[in-house]
Amino acid sequence: MEQDMFESMKDNDKAVIVAVHKDADSGIGKAGIDRLTLRRRELYPNYDYREACTTQGSMGETPDPDKLFTQLQKDGYTHILVQPSCITKDLDMQYLRQMVETAKGKFKQMRLGEPLLSDLTDYQELAKMAINTFSMPKEVNVLVCNGNGEDDASYMMLEYTLRDKSNGDWLLATTNGIPTLDHLIKVLKMQKIKKVHLVPFNAEVNSTMRGEWTKKLQQAGYKITTETRTLIDQEGIINLFEQHVRHAEQFRRLTAKEQKLIP
């Protein structure tokens, strides 16, 4: 439902933008967090800014979201806009969504933005970004992601989108999930591919991709080139996160009662 969350603010109300991360190393990484922080401060210069972390202790003194929300209530904040740096709708995102739902009653307005990959448009934009930025002619390009089992469905959807948008010139594999490296090799053999261009999704997969993966693919008979840049570091990624936080600001989720799911 379209409803700007800041329209209801009165003179004595206080608003804050809350960025929530899993840690400083995985996902979008420290550099990505810094870029998101800069963009959000540019987007909302008139509101305060806070950070939280769902992995306790991994970002120094950064509090977990639950503790931060309690402190924000004590400090008199009335409007809370939360945007995670999650890539998929994994357990961290589900955990955060539950905490936001629990805390909503403490504030006049509280909204939660979606992770990077949320709807079909996100997958299409990410696929287009990869294809336009990293495609190598006469090679099959492979986007290497750090899956963890929780996001298998998301990465399989991204692989489908990459294949569709590139007419089969792009594939995807994950370091700890599905699709696996073995699955990738099977597909490469079926398609009689000889040259493979590996593109890291983020910095976290770089060492695995350049070491174990390159060696195993070379042993299987493939000529390998590896990309030095990462997809997550592209400016378009920050633009997608901006779209999600703007959408959360301008639209609110209908309650179960409003959707007539409950009487």
Backbone bond lengths (Angstrom), bond angles and torsions (degrees), N, CA, C in turn:
res aa  C-N    CA-C-N  psi(-1)  N-CA   C-N-CA  omega(-1)  CA-C   N-CA-C  phi
1 M - - - 1.452 - - 1.522 108.88 -
2 E 1.343 116.96 129.78 1.454 120.17 -179.28 1.523 110.32 -71.58
3 Q 1.322 115.51 120.35 1.465 121.39 179.60 1.525 108.52 -165.97
4 D 1.318 116.57 105.13 1.457 121.59 -179.42 1.527 109.50 -63.92
5 M 1.325 116.97 122.14 1.463 120.08 -173.75 1.522 112.99 -69.57
6 F 1.332 118.21 -21.10 1.454 120.24 -177.76 1.532 113.29 -93.35
7 E 1.339 117.87 -5.32 1.460 120.42 179.15 1.529 111.96 -65.87
8 S 1.329 115.98 -27.56 1.462 120.46 -176.12 1.525 112.82 -84.72
9 M 1.323 118.22 0.59 1.460 120.62 -177.14 1.528 111.99 -69.08
10 K 1.330 115.03 137.94 1.465 122.02 176.22 1.534 108.82 -108.92
11 D 1.316 115.84 176.33 1.472 120.40 -173.63 1.524 112.99 -59.07
12 N 1.331 117.42 -33.30 1.464 119.85 -176.40 1.536 112.96 -95.93
13 D 1.336 117.86 5.91 1.463 121.10 178.96 1.528 111.11 -81.93
14 K 1.326 115.19 155.05 1.465 121.51 179.06 1.528 109.53 -129.10
15 A 1.345 116.40 132.63 1.466 120.72 -179.32 1.522 110.29 -116.50
16 V 1.333 115.40 150.91 1.453 121.07 179.73 1.531 109.65 -144.68
17 I 1.318 115.40 141.46 1.451 121.92 173.23 1.522 107.66 -98.11
18 V 1.331 117.63 126.93 1.463 121.86 -177.30 1.528 109.69 -115.02
19 A 1.319 117.07 120.21 1.462 122.32 175.01 1.528 108.29 -97.38
20 V 1.319 117.10 130.29 1.471 121.41 -178.30 1.526 109.49 -119.47
21 H 1.334 115.95 127.10 1.457 122.21 -178.50 1.529 109.86 -120.97
22 K 1.342 114.92 160.73 1.463 120.06 173.94 1.525 109.67 -82.09
23 D 1.332 116.06 -46.44 1.460 123.80 173.46 1.521 107.19 -166.81
24 A 1.317 116.83 -175.80 1.466 119.83 -175.51 1.522 113.26 -91.46
25 D 1.331 117.96 -7.83 1.461 120.56 -172.43 1.523 114.43 -107.16
26 S 1.323 118.09 -45.33 1.466 120.42 -177.78 1.528 110.13 -83.90
27 G 1.293 115.64 -178.01 1.466 119.50 178.63 1.510 111.95 64.27
28 I 1.325 116.83 -124.36 1.456 120.50 -177.82 1.526 112.34 -81.15
29 G 1.337 118.40 -10.13 1.460 121.55 176.11 1.523 113.29 76.42
30 K 1.331 115.25 170.85 1.469 121.37 -177.65 1.530 111.67 -60.55
31 A 1.328 116.81 -43.73 1.464 119.87 -179.70 1.527 110.68 -63.32
32 G 1.338 116.40 -39.88 1.461 120.35 178.24 1.515 112.07 -65.68
33 I 1.331 116.93 -40.34 1.468 121.29 177.49 1.525 109.96 -61.18
34 D 1.339 116.01 -42.35 1.467 119.70 179.47 1.528 111.12 -63.04
35 R 1.323 116.78 -41.12 1.468 119.67 179.16 1.520 111.51 -66.83
36 L 1.349 116.87 -40.37 1.465 120.57 177.24 1.525 110.74 -62.82
37 T 1.329 115.77 -42.08 1.463 120.18 179.49 1.523 110.70 -59.70
38 L 1.331 116.33 -46.40 1.460 120.75 179.23 1.522 111.35 -61.15
39 R 1.342 117.12 -44.99 1.463 120.54 -178.80 1.530 111.50 -63.92
40 R 1.322 117.34 -42.19 1.467 119.74 -178.09 1.521 111.71 -68.72
41 R 1.320 116.09 -35.07 1.470 118.45 175.99 1.524 110.58 -66.93
42 E 1.334 116.38 -32.72 1.464 120.29 176.01 1.520 111.37 -70.75
43 L 1.351 116.11 -38.42 1.467 120.84 -178.72 1.525 112.24 -69.82
44 Y 1.327 116.37 -37.25 1.465 120.82 -173.95 1.536 110.40 -127.60
45 P 1.328 117.72 64.92 1.470 120.54 -176.43 1.524 113.88 -67.78
46 N 1.338 117.56 -19.51 1.464 121.05 -176.04 1.527 113.04 -93.73
47 Y 1.336 116.53 -0.52 1.462 119.92 -178.60 1.522 110.30 -116.87
48 D 1.322 116.48 155.52 1.458 121.20 178.22 1.533 109.76 -71.92
49 Y 1.318 114.98 166.80 1.467 120.48 -176.04 1.530 109.45 -137.09
50 R 1.345 115.99 133.97 1.460 121.38 178.00 1.526 109.22 -137.14
51 E 1.338 116.09 161.95 1.464 121.33 176.86 1.521 109.83 -128.74
52 A 1.337 115.49 149.48 1.464 122.05 176.19 1.519 107.91 -137.95
53 C 1.330 115.76 163.95 1.462 120.72 -178.53 1.530 109.35 -139.40
54 T 1.340 116.41 129.68 1.468 119.65 -177.87 1.525 112.33 -78.85
55 T 1.340 117.60 -17.00 1.462 121.29 177.52 1.526 108.30 -100.73
56 Q 1.315 116.33 105.67 1.460 121.56 -172.00 1.529 112.03 -59.56
57 G 1.325 115.94 129.69 1.453 121.74 175.23 1.512 116.16 82.86
58 S 1.335 118.22 -5.21 1.468 119.43 -174.97 1.523 112.76 -83.01
59 M 1.339 117.27 -13.58 1.467 120.77 177.30 1.520 110.21 -126.93
60 G 1.330 115.37 48.97 1.458 120.89 176.61 1.515 112.70 63.85
61 E 1.328 115.97 -123.29 1.460 121.42 -176.75 1.525 112.82 -90.37
62 T 1.325 118.12 6.96 1.471 120.94 178.64 1.529 109.33 -62.48
63 P 1.335 119.04 123.55 1.466 120.66 -175.72 1.524 112.50 -76.18
64 D 1.333 115.69 161.52 1.463 117.57 172.12 1.532 108.59 -75.09
65 P 1.330 118.60 160.35 1.467 120.65 -174.87 1.523 114.09 -56.90
66 D 1.326 117.29 -39.62 1.458 120.60 -177.61 1.529 111.18 -61.16
67 K 1.336 116.46 -45.94 1.464 120.56 178.66 1.529 110.97 -65.26
68 L 1.325 115.91 -39.28 1.456 119.51 -179.63 1.525 110.97 -65.25
69 F 1.333 117.51 -43.19 1.462 120.32 -179.57 1.532 111.03 -61.77
70 T 1.342 116.00 -39.38 1.468 119.97 177.58 1.523 110.64 -63.16
71 Q 1.333 116.46 -41.94 1.463 120.62 179.53 1.526 111.07 -67.56
72 L 1.318 116.92 -38.48 1.472 120.26 179.39 1.527 110.74 -63.06
73 Q 1.331 116.94 -37.02 1.468 120.06 176.55 1.527 110.34 -64.49
74 K 1.333 116.69 -44.08 1.466 120.71 178.69 1.526 111.50 -62.12
75 D 1.321 115.96 -33.44 1.467 120.77 -178.16 1.527 112.58 -82.67
76 G 1.317 116.95 0.90 1.458 120.57 173.89 1.515 116.63 85.93
77 Y 1.327 117.79 16.36 1.468 119.96 177.74 1.534 110.01 -73.83
78 T 1.322 115.66 141.75 1.463 120.77 -176.07 1.526 113.15 -116.37
79 H 1.334 118.33 -24.63 1.459 123.03 -177.32 1.534 109.41 -126.50
80 I 1.340 116.40 117.61 1.459 122.06 -173.97 1.531 109.05 -121.82
81 L 1.335 116.43 119.29 1.467 121.74 176.34 1.525 107.94 -111.83
82 V 1.330 117.07 115.21 1.460 123.15 -173.77 1.524 110.09 -107.58
83 Q 1.328 117.21 129.57 1.457 121.01 175.50 1.528 110.06 -131.06
84 P 1.330 117.69 117.79 1.464 120.64 178.69 1.525 111.52 -81.29
85 S 1.331 116.20 161.17 1.451 120.83 172.13 1.527 110.43 -102.57
86 C 1.329 117.00 18.61 1.466 121.89 177.56 1.525 110.48 -62.64
87 I 1.314 116.53 147.50 1.457 121.15 177.55 1.515 111.28 -88.39
88 T 1.333 117.09 -41.10 1.462 121.71 -178.71 1.534 109.95 -127.07
89 K 1.311 115.61 177.25 1.464 121.21 177.50 1.529 109.30 -84.83
90 D 1.340 115.62 61.57 1.456 121.32 -177.18 1.521 110.93 -84.56
91 L 1.336 116.90 -168.91 1.460 120.86 -176.72 1.518 112.07 -64.89
92 D 1.334 116.70 -34.07 1.466 119.46 178.33 1.525 110.33 -63.52
93 M 1.332 116.10 -39.89 1.457 120.11 179.02 1.525 110.73 -68.01
94 Q 1.318 117.49 -39.83 1.464 121.01 177.77 1.531 110.72 -65.32
95 Y 1.316 115.60 -40.01 1.473 121.84 177.62 1.527 110.23 -61.67
96 L 1.327 115.89 -44.57 1.463 120.70 179.56 1.513 111.35 -65.78
97 R 1.331 117.22 -41.64 1.466 120.49 -179.85 1.534 110.73 -61.28
98 Q 1.332 116.36 -39.50 1.460 120.69 178.65 1.529 111.10 -64.77
99 M 1.344 117.14 -41.18 1.463 120.32 179.59 1.521 111.48 -66.05
100 V 1.331 116.48 -38.63 1.463 120.04 178.60 1.522 110.56 -65.33
101 E 1.315 117.01 -43.08 1.466 120.30 178.84 1.527 110.82 -61.54
102 T 1.333 116.70 -39.38 1.460 120.94 179.46 1.525 111.79 -67.46
103 A 1.326 116.88 -36.17 1.468 121.54 -174.75 1.524 113.94 -85.74
104 K 1.326 118.17 -12.10 1.464 121.05 -172.96 1.524 113.69 -54.12
105 G 1.320 117.01 -36.98 1.458 120.62 -176.90 1.521 113.80 -67.19
106 K 1.337 117.10 -11.44 1.463 120.59 -178.88 1.527 112.69 -83.95
107 F 1.340 116.61 -12.17 1.464 120.32 -172.40 1.527 111.06 -131.41
108 K 1.329 116.21 160.71 1.459 120.71 176.53 1.524 111.12 -69.25
109 Q 1.314 115.63 -40.29 1.461 121.34 177.92 1.520 109.25 -140.96
110 M 1.346 115.84 136.38 1.456 120.29 174.82 1.523 108.28 -147.45
111 R 1.307 116.63 124.99 1.466 121.58 -177.97 1.524 110.05 -128.78
112 L 1.326 115.15 152.38 1.469 122.06 179.15 1.516 109.37 -126.58
113 G 1.343 116.64 123.37 1.453 121.51 174.83 1.519 111.52 -77.45
114 E 1.325 116.50 165.60 1.457 121.87 -177.15 1.532 111.37 -92.32
115 P 1.346 117.36 160.74 1.470 120.72 176.60 1.527 111.27 -69.41
116 L 1.320 115.56 176.85 1.465 120.66 -175.55 1.521 112.16 -55.89
117 L 1.335 116.98 -49.72 1.465 121.58 -179.79 1.518 109.44 -101.45
118 S 1.328 116.13 101.30 1.461 120.41 -175.55 1.516 112.77 -122.50
119 D 1.330 117.47 -50.55 1.458 119.82 -179.97 1.524 110.07 -126.45
120 L 1.326 116.60 178.93 1.458 121.61 -174.35 1.524 112.17 -58.11
121 T 1.325 116.49 -37.48 1.469 120.15 -179.77 1.518 111.44 -60.17
122 D 1.343 117.77 -38.83 1.461 121.34 178.70 1.531 110.96 -61.54
123 Y 1.330 116.26 -45.38 1.460 120.40 179.86 1.529 110.86 -63.02
124 Q 1.315 115.99 -40.70 1.460 120.06 179.75 1.514 111.72 -66.17
125 E 1.330 116.91 -41.71 1.461 120.84 179.56 1.528 111.28 -66.17
126 L 1.336 116.35 -41.26 1.462 120.03 -179.78 1.523 110.71 -66.65
127 A 1.336 116.04 -42.23 1.467 120.16 178.38 1.527 110.65 -62.31
128 K 1.326 117.09 -44.72 1.464 121.29 179.28 1.528 110.59 -61.75
129 M 1.332 116.47 -39.38 1.455 121.91 179.39 1.531 110.71 -62.15
130 A 1.335 116.41 -45.43 1.463 121.08 179.98 1.527 110.97 -64.64
131 I 1.320 116.23 -46.13 1.468 121.13 -176.85 1.524 111.08 -64.71
132 N 1.324 116.79 -46.14 1.462 120.46 -176.73 1.525 113.20 -70.20
133 T 1.345 116.58 -28.31 1.467 120.52 -174.35 1.523 113.51 -93.68
134 F 1.329 117.54 -36.66 1.462 120.04 -167.54 1.522 115.92 -118.20
135 S 1.307 119.95 -5.11 1.469 120.90 -175.11 1.525 112.02 -59.07
136 M 1.336 114.76 132.20 1.465 121.43 175.59 1.526 108.26 -111.63
137 P 1.325 117.73 128.47 1.470 120.01 -179.70 1.520 112.10 -66.40
138 K 1.321 116.00 146.40 1.466 123.97 176.78 1.522 112.87 63.41
139 E 1.322 117.05 19.32 1.460 121.83 174.24 1.527 108.82 -135.30
140 V 1.327 116.03 152.28 1.454 119.68 171.02 1.520 107.58 -87.79
141 N 1.314 116.37 126.50 1.456 122.37 -178.48 1.527 109.06 -92.23
142 V 1.322 116.35 135.95 1.465 121.29 -178.69 1.517 109.63 -124.92
143 L 1.317 117.10 118.32 1.460 121.58 174.81 1.522 108.14 -83.80
144 V 1.338 116.95 120.50 1.463 122.12 -177.19 1.527 109.03 -102.44
145 C 1.331 116.07 120.31 1.465 122.36 -176.23 1.526 110.23 -116.73
146 N 1.332 115.65 154.78 1.468 119.92 178.59 1.519 109.98 -95.02
147 G 1.312 116.76 75.40 1.460 120.56 178.64 1.514 111.31 -68.61
148 N 1.332 115.93 161.14 1.467 119.92 178.75 1.525 112.39 -136.12
149 G 1.326 116.54 12.48 1.461 120.33 -179.30 1.507 112.80 92.99
150 E 1.351 116.24 -30.63 1.464 120.17 179.66 1.524 111.55 -77.12
151 D 1.324 115.98 -24.13 1.459 120.08 -173.71 1.524 113.16 -116.00
152 D 1.346 116.82 23.17 1.460 120.58 179.90 1.526 112.07 -55.68
153 A 1.336 116.44 -45.22 1.465 119.90 -177.71 1.528 111.34 -62.60
154 S 1.328 116.41 -38.04 1.462 120.46 179.74 1.522 111.20 -65.44
155 Y 1.334 117.10 -44.25 1.455 119.75 -177.98 1.527 111.54 -73.63
156 M 1.323 117.84 -29.96 1.461 119.60 174.44 1.526 110.51 -67.95
157 M 1.330 116.25 -35.86 1.464 120.44 175.64 1.528 110.20 -66.95
158 L 1.328 116.97 -39.88 1.451 120.36 178.90 1.527 110.53 -66.27
159 E 1.331 117.46 -39.00 1.464 119.78 177.71 1.532 110.33 -62.71
160 Y 1.326 116.67 -44.39 1.463 120.09 178.18 1.525 110.91 -58.08
161 T 1.328 115.88 -43.65 1.462 120.29 -179.07 1.522 111.31 -66.40
162 L 1.333 116.95 -41.03 1.457 120.75 177.20 1.529 111.54 -60.68
163 R 1.315 116.24 -46.07 1.468 119.98 178.89 1.520 111.27 -61.08
164 D 1.309 115.23 -44.24 1.465 120.42 -177.15 1.528 111.31 -64.54
165 K 1.321 116.79 -45.06 1.464 120.95 -175.73 1.534 112.66 -75.61
166 S 1.340 116.84 -21.25 1.465 120.14 -176.19 1.517 112.74 -108.03
167 N 1.328 117.37 4.79 1.466 121.32 -176.72 1.524 112.31 57.63
168 G 1.333 115.11 36.62 1.458 120.29 174.58 1.514 116.03 90.18
169 D 1.348 117.58 1.04 1.469 119.84 -179.35 1.526 112.91 -81.42
170 W 1.326 117.34 -5.34 1.461 121.43 -179.40 1.526 110.04 -125.83
171 L 1.343 114.91 140.47 1.454 122.93 173.80 1.522 108.10 -130.00
172 L 1.324 116.94 175.05 1.463 121.85 178.54 1.514 109.05 -141.92
173 A 1.323 116.02 144.46 1.459 121.92 173.90 1.512 108.69 -145.06
174 T 1.324 116.81 154.37 1.460 121.19 -178.33 1.529 110.28 -118.83
175 T 1.331 116.24 152.00 1.456 121.17 -179.61 1.521 112.76 -76.59
176 N 1.327 117.73 -29.08 1.475 121.12 -177.77 1.518 110.75 -142.06
177 G 1.295 116.38 56.61 1.459 119.22 -178.89 1.515 109.87 179.61
178 I 1.311 115.94 -154.64 1.452 123.49 179.85 1.524 108.46 -118.87
179 P 1.334 118.09 136.24 1.471 131.41 1.88 1.543 111.53 -73.64
180 T 1.324 116.61 144.85 1.455 122.98 -176.17 1.527 110.84 -92.12
181 L 1.343 115.56 170.83 1.457 121.31 175.18 1.527 110.07 -63.15
182 D 1.319 117.42 -40.65 1.468 120.57 178.54 1.530 111.00 -61.54
183 H 1.328 116.27 -39.89 1.471 120.03 176.89 1.530 109.97 -63.55
184 L 1.333 116.83 -40.54 1.459 121.05 178.81 1.525 110.38 -60.37
185 I 1.334 117.16 -47.74 1.465 121.02 -179.65 1.524 110.89 -60.96
186 K 1.314 116.70 -38.87 1.467 121.17 178.08 1.526 110.78 -61.20
187 V 1.342 116.60 -44.36 1.464 121.02 179.69 1.524 110.78 -66.37
188 L 1.335 116.56 -41.89 1.464 120.82 179.24 1.525 110.86 -60.63
189 K 1.336 117.27 -40.34 1.465 121.12 178.22 1.521 111.23 -66.04
190 M 1.322 116.22 -42.19 1.467 120.27 -179.62 1.525 110.92 -62.94
191 Q 1.335 116.41 -36.26 1.462 120.64 -177.72 1.532 112.17 -91.71
192 K 1.344 116.56 2.06 1.464 122.41 178.22 1.532 112.34 55.16
193 I 1.330 114.43 45.27 1.463 121.60 179.60 1.525 109.40 -82.35
194 K 1.331 117.55 143.31 1.461 121.79 178.35 1.529 112.67 -115.84
195 K 1.345 117.37 -32.28 1.466 121.53 -176.70 1.528 110.18 -116.02
196 V 1.341 115.86 132.41 1.463 121.21 -175.86 1.525 109.86 -129.46
197 H 1.316 115.58 131.57 1.463 122.21 177.85 1.524 108.08 -110.47
198 L 1.341 117.43 113.74 1.460 122.13 -177.99 1.526 110.22 -91.56
199 V 1.324 115.70 128.95 1.470 121.97 -179.95 1.526 108.89 -121.02
200 P 1.334 119.29 117.08 1.465 120.34 179.95 1.524 111.88 -75.43
201 F 1.322 115.73 135.67 1.466 119.90 175.50 1.519 110.05 -66.85
202 N 1.343 116.02 -45.30 1.465 120.56 178.46 1.522 109.84 -146.96
203 A 1.320 116.32 176.98 1.459 120.98 -175.58 1.521 112.15 -64.32
204 E 1.307 117.70 -26.54 1.466 121.47 -175.10 1.529 112.51 -63.45
205 V 1.334 117.25 -29.20 1.469 119.45 -177.77 1.526 112.01 -92.32
206 N 1.323 117.86 -5.39 1.454 121.10 -172.62 1.531 113.56 -59.07
207 S 1.339 117.20 -48.86 1.467 119.87 -175.61 1.525 111.46 -65.39
208 T 1.342 116.69 -42.51 1.464 120.52 178.16 1.520 110.49 -63.70
209 M 1.334 116.51 -44.04 1.452 121.92 -177.54 1.518 111.25 -63.40
210 R 1.340 116.72 -43.40 1.462 121.20 -175.41 1.533 112.22 -79.16
211 G 1.318 117.33 -19.82 1.455 120.29 -179.61 1.514 112.86 -100.84
212 E 1.313 114.94 -87.24 1.468 121.22 -173.91 1.527 112.70 -59.88
213 W 1.326 116.92 -45.71 1.460 119.96 -176.00 1.526 112.03 -66.43
214 T 1.321 116.37 -47.28 1.462 120.06 -179.40 1.526 110.85 -59.38
215 K 1.326 116.45 -44.19 1.462 121.25 -179.86 1.527 111.14 -62.24
216 K 1.337 116.94 -44.77 1.457 119.99 -177.42 1.530 111.56 -68.21
217 L 1.317 116.80 -38.44 1.468 120.12 179.12 1.530 110.91 -69.65
218 Q 1.321 117.16 -37.69 1.458 120.29 177.37 1.526 110.90 -66.24
219 Q 1.333 116.57 -38.93 1.460 120.39 177.15 1.526 111.69 -64.52
220 A 1.341 115.57 -28.18 1.463 120.20 178.37 1.526 111.97 -81.71
221 G 1.362 116.54 -2.04 1.456 120.10 173.83 1.508 116.36 101.58
222 Y 1.344 117.38 14.26 1.465 119.94 -177.35 1.525 111.50 -101.86
223 K 1.328 115.26 143.66 1.454 121.17 172.79 1.517 107.96 -86.01
224 I 1.339 117.14 123.05 1.463 121.42 -170.26 1.527 111.54 -113.65
225 T 1.334 115.60 133.94 1.463 121.87 165.61 1.519 107.31 -120.65
226 T 1.331 116.47 143.85 1.460 119.80 -178.54 1.521 110.07 -120.82
227 E 1.327 115.56 138.28 1.460 122.87 -179.72 1.524 109.82 -80.92
228 T 1.322 117.02 135.22 1.466 120.55 179.26 1.527 111.97 -82.40
229 R 1.324 116.90 -28.02 1.464 120.84 179.36 1.529 109.91 -85.46
230 T 1.334 116.64 164.95 1.466 121.41 176.80 1.525 110.20 -119.36
231 L 1.320 115.26 150.82 1.463 119.89 179.22 1.526 111.24 -64.22
232 I 1.332 116.84 -38.52 1.459 120.72 -174.23 1.522 111.85 -65.51
233 D 1.340 117.76 -20.49 1.459 120.91 -178.16 1.527 113.55 -86.51
234 Q 1.311 117.43 -0.08 1.462 120.17 -179.96 1.530 110.95 -75.42
235 E 1.317 116.30 145.69 1.463 121.46 -176.77 1.523 112.04 -60.35
236 G 1.336 116.36 -30.49 1.463 119.67 179.91 1.525 113.20 -60.97
237 I 1.340 117.53 -26.52 1.466 121.13 177.57 1.527 109.58 -63.71
238 I 1.329 116.55 -45.27 1.460 120.79 178.88 1.530 110.02 -62.84
239 N 1.323 116.66 -36.24 1.467 120.08 178.69 1.525 111.45 -64.28
240 L 1.342 116.99 -38.04 1.468 120.03 177.88 1.527 111.18 -65.20
241 F 1.333 116.92 -43.35 1.465 119.68 176.75 1.529 110.47 -62.42
242 E 1.321 117.08 -38.00 1.460 120.45 177.95 1.527 110.96 -61.65
243 Q 1.329 116.73 -41.47 1.464 119.94 178.08 1.514 111.58 -60.40
244 H 1.340 116.78 -38.70 1.468 120.50 -178.65 1.529 111.83 -68.52
245 V 1.329 116.65 -42.45 1.463 118.25 -179.00 1.527 110.50 -70.52
246 R 1.321 117.31 -35.28 1.465 120.70 176.55 1.521 110.93 -65.54
247 H 1.331 116.24 -39.46 1.468 119.94 179.24 1.524 110.47 -65.06
248 A 1.337 116.62 -41.70 1.460 120.06 178.63 1.523 111.03 -63.70
249 E 1.311 116.87 -34.75 1.460 121.29 178.20 1.526 111.14 -66.80
250 Q 1.314 117.33 -40.00 1.462 122.11 -171.11 1.525 114.18 -92.77
251 F 1.344 117.42 -19.42 1.461 120.51 -177.66 1.525 109.71 -130.87
252 R 1.315 116.06 141.50 1.463 120.20 175.29 1.520 109.96 -113.66
253 R 1.316 115.24 151.24 1.459 120.72 177.30 1.529 110.22 -74.03
254 L 1.297 117.19 137.69 1.451 120.56 174.23 1.525 109.19 -70.99
255 T 1.302 116.37 144.02 1.457 120.06 175.85 1.524 109.34 -73.74
256 A 1.333 115.16 165.15 1.462 119.47 178.42 1.527 111.34 -59.30
257 K 1.328 116.27 -35.72 1.466 120.42 179.42 1.525 110.71 -68.21
258 E 1.342 116.11 -41.00 1.463 120.30 179.69 1.533 110.35 -65.41
259 Q 1.328 116.70 -32.22 1.458 120.67 177.61 1.522 112.02 -83.27
260 K 1.339 115.50 0.22 1.466 123.12 179.80 1.532 111.99 61.51
261 L 1.358 114.01 30.02 1.468 118.96 174.79 1.516 110.32 -81.07
262 I 1.356 115.17 -24.43 1.463 119.89 174.82 1.525 107.23 -130.73
263 P 1.321 118.08 152.26 1.475 120.96 -177.99 1.536 111.05 -71.15
